[in-house]
Amino acid sequence: MKLGIHPVSRPVVFRDRASDATFLTRSTAPSAATIEWEDGTVYPLIDVEVSSAGHPFYTGNARVVDSAGRVERFERRYGRTASATR
């Protein structure tokens, strides 16, 4: 690796705003906010909107998409009826 061209990687705390979960990991992202971690050390804090702790795909709280309702709405909007296609 060339010296002086790579960003500095350091420990950073990411906080999921939706689920209020926190993760300590390494990152090069800058942050002015700080937080005291469980071990008493102060780390930079980065707030994120969605992480694996709060995302419906990972938590199992995914919504069921009503695809039949969408098709009927499309047919109503553009003038084709369900009985005309059968």
C-alpha positions in Angstrom: 0.0 0.0 0.0 1.1 3.5 -0.7 1.5 5.6 2.4 -0.6 8.7 2.9 -3.3 8.1 0.3 -5.7 5.9 2.3 -8.2 7.2 4.8 -7.7 6.4 8.5 -9.9 3.6 9.8 -10.9 3.9 13.4 -13.5 2.4 15.8 -16.9 4.1 15.4 -20.3 3.5 16.9 -23.3 3.3 14.5 -26.8 3.9 16.0 -29.9 2.7 14.3 -32.5 5.5 14.8 -35.4 3.2 14.1 -34.6 0.5 16.6 -32.1 2.4 18.9 -29.6 -0.5 18.5 -25.9 0.4 18.6 -22.9 -1.3 16.8 -19.2 -0.8 17.4 -17.2 -1.3 14.3 -14.4 0.2 12.3 -15.1 3.0 9.7 -13.5 5.9 7.8 -16.7 8.0 8.0 -16.2 11.3 9.8 -18.4 12.4 12.7 -18.5 15.3 15.1 -20.9 13.6 17.6 -19.5 11.2 20.2 -20.9 8.6 22.6 -19.6 6.7 25.6 -19.5 3.0 24.9 -20.2 0.2 27.4 -16.5 -0.1 28.3 -16.3 3.6 29.2 -14.4 4.7 26.1 -15.7 7.6 24.0 -16.2 6.9 20.3 -17.4 8.9 17.3 -21.2 8.4 16.7 -22.9 8.0 13.3 -26.7 7.8 13.2 -28.2 5.7 10.5 -31.8 5.4 9.4 -31.9 1.6 8.8 -29.7 -1.2 9.8 -30.1 -5.0 10.1 -31.5 -4.5 13.6 -34.6 -2.6 12.4 -35.0 -3.6 8.8 -38.2 -5.6 8.1 -36.3 -8.2 6.0 -34.0 -9.1 8.9 -36.5 -8.8 11.7 -39.2 -10.9 10.0 -41.8 -8.1 10.2 -42.1 -7.7 6.4 -45.4 -6.5 5.0 -47.3 -8.6 2.5 -47.7 -6.8 -0.7 -51.2 -6.9 -2.1 -50.3 -7.6 -5.8 -53.9 -8.5 -6.7 -55.1 -5.1 -5.5 -52.4 -3.4 -7.5 -53.4 -5.3 -10.7 -57.1 -4.4 -10.2 -56.2 -0.7 -9.6 -54.1 -0.7 -12.8 -56.9 -2.2 -14.8 -59.4 0.3 -13.4 -57.1 3.2 -14.2 -56.5 2.2 -17.8 -60.0 1.0 -18.7 -59.4 -2.7 -19.0 -61.7 -4.9 -16.9 -60.9 -8.3 -15.5 -64.0 -9.9 -17.2 -62.8 -8.7 -20.7 -59.6 -10.7 -20.5 -61.4 -14.0 -19.8 
